[in-house]
């Protein structure tokens, strides 16, 4: 996750630089309460054969995607919850081998439940 000013969010020069490093650019569309942001991926192949996969997400610091850092930290501190997430991801990866969109959507409820747990603990 990289913080980027809103005015550089979809900057063609920046996108070109990442493309030259082998990254594909994706505009993640606005949805629910998440503003659109840039994502870069490296390692995907259309035939389903994958190299090491890398994702870079770029958005301003007020984008709700920054909650993913809290999600990561919570999983690091809670191995039982992390194992549930691992099991879910393995199951989704086998069901949606070449369908990243469905794979990501399949994780949404778990991520939102975990974020709600984090918020409840923060609020006492």
ABEGO torsion letter per residue (X at the ends): XBBBBAAAAABAAAAAAAAAAGBBBBBBBBBEABBBBBBBBBGBBAAGBBBBBBBBBBBBAABAAAAAAAAAAAAAABAAAAAAAAAAAAAAAAABAABAAAAAAAAAAAAAAAAAAAAAAAAX
